[in-house]
Amino acid sequence: MPKKKKNRNNSSFTTILFVGGGIALIAAALIFFNQNSNPAPVAEAPIGEGIPYPEIARVSLAESKSALDAGSAILLDVRSADAFAGQHITGAVNIPVNDLGARLGELDPNAWIIPYCT
């Protein structure tokens, strides 16, 4: 009895069908799980709790940006000159906290001075 010749086209089609189906199933599973994964809500810390000097008023990021954009505030970075050189907020002025008393005259007394140290 003669041997049957394998049909390469049929086996290639089957392989492509299985690989394509597997990829489609994986993609569908990823889409399904990403749609159903809601990020956990972030709990906001109550203002004044656990922060040093709670009697000092805090400034929101939105308030700071508005005042800086309007030119009515100075963002004062009180970290060391090295820390400031490494990274700082654009437009900030650097006067290290140890030099602040001697250099306070460099700041506009009519401006809203917003200090930061982190």
KAZI-V305562 format. One record per helix or strand. SS is the DSSP state (H for helix, E for strand). FROM is the first residue (numbers start at 1). LEN is the number of residues. Records with the same first field share a line. If there is no record, write none. Layout:
SS=FROM-LEN + FROM-LEN
This chain:
H=8-29 + 61-10 + 81-6 + 97-10
E=73-5 + 93-2 + 112-5
